[in-house]
Amino acid sequence: MLFNSIEFGFFLPIVFIVYWFVVNKNLQLQNAFLLLASYFFYGWWDWRFLILLVSVSLINFFIGIKIDKTENNRVKKNWLITGLVINIGILGVFKYYNFFIDSFIDFVLLLGYSLPISTTKIILPVGISFYVFLSLSYIIDIYRGKIKAENNIIKVLLTLSFFPIILAGPIQRPASLLPQVTKRREFKYNQSADGLRQILWGLFTKIVIADRLAPYVDDVFLNSSIYSSSTLLTGAIFYTIQIYADFSGYSNIAIGTSKLFGFNLMRNFANPYFSRDIKEFWERWHISLTTWFRDYLFSPLSFIVSWRIKNERVFIIKKEMFIYITASFITWFLIGLWHGANYTFIAWGIIHGFFLIIYQWQKKPRKRLLKKMGIKNDHFIVIIAEAIITMGIIIFAWIFFRANSIQQSFNYIAGLFSPSTLKLQEVFPTNKFILILLFLIAEWMQKKKEHALDLENMKYRFIRWCFYYVIIILIIRFFYSTQQTFIYSQF
């Protein structure tokens, strides 16, 4: 069941009414009902994979208890390793089996041998990357002593399969979600009203912005060989906006829906395209994922590498920089692979990892250069120049992310620098440019707010409600015309 579907339009109010008006007196009943609703929500796609979700949750529930109750550190570590192997193994089989088998066959073919093409294809369960990462967070945090294992099975199962976040996040850590599941929740009008506004903004960015851009982007990437470079540039820019509107829209709906049931989730996007540099971009984009990889992969890797290096330099590279390069490369390779079983995602991850390494390397030389030139770091021109360069890197990387293959990515980029740069676009989507401009203006004006429809402090209530009604009308107008699934639901 998708957030932008008619089914969800019926599902949400029914669950809300039962939750607050039927089972609201008893926390255990509330949690049990939310768990059943979450399983119904997930099973709507394919009930067979509901068995996998429940199995993964149960396995981690029992492993969490074993880790928490075991006093022997060696046995405790063995239970953690068991949990890691099971979770990563399940993710690997369902998400990467087809990719690795096909890659192995292609590799053998390069060596001059041939193998029969595998006819076994494993279907990718929707949301598996997200609920596996939730489960990994749970057992790792128990092992680290950040949280205690919860003995109430309903509370743990709900934490690991809460329906607003189960398909595409945010990857809310059990350390912050479980305490909210455990304590009594009371209906708060202001929280629910804000949740509805956030849902409305999420639907707007998905249906009116992302889905309206999708047909143009699909056409440009599918037929990139016949379009001029100016059209290809427009297609790349439009995809940059599309994926942001699509995924931030999903996150806003998920967070807003959670507020309706008394839960507060972490913010997943903080106006990332207004970032000054690539590091700031990743502090604002898909925050739940980047902080997850930082805490559970990058930091431990950095510690392991630093512990093994005894000298102040490795070849000609300073120890600190070598540690950062090594940990960054591995982390961003895996971030790319996490997004999908395709070399394009790996290339996208490596590109971002490379520019983050460049950013880290040039910080001190850049500071000395600006000081020597007598230019302040916060000078308007410096900020604008860096923001434009950062946006260029982001758009460049998104081409790999969107393309179907590495070859298509290179062909697309080659087309961008073809002699047709000054040629008029075959189709100039003026209405879409205006739509994007209005969208970005709204985001900029509300950049200090959690979402653009946080208008409670607006002086005139009439104007505020006019905004709401206009957005509702636009959502209804475009709901059926270009309805698309969420991009990140495939991950």
Secondary structure, DSSP 8 states (H G I E B T S, - for coil): --TTSHHHHHHHHHHHHHHHHTSTT-HHHHHHHHHHHHHHHHHTT-HHHHHHHHHHHHHHHHHHHHHHH---HHHHHHHHHHHHHHHHHHHHHHHHHHHHHHHHHHHHHHTT-------------TTHHHHHHHHHHHHHHHHHTSS-----HHHHHHHTT-TTTTTT-----HHHHHHHHHS-----HHHHHHHHHHHHHHHIIIIIIIHHHHHHHHHHHHTGGGS-HHHHHHHHHHHHHHHHHHHHHHHHHHHHHHHHTT-------S-GGG-SSHHHHHHHSSHHHHHHHIIIIIHHHHHHHHHH--SSEETTEEHHHHHHHHHHHHHHHHHHHHH-SSHHHHHHHHHHHHHHHHHHHHHHHHHHHHHHHT--TT-HHHHHHHHHHHHHHHHHHHHHHHSSSHHHHHHHHHHHTSGGGGS--SS--HHHHHHHHHHHHHHHHTTTSSSTT--TT-S-HHHHHHHHHHHHHHHHHHTTTT----GGGG-
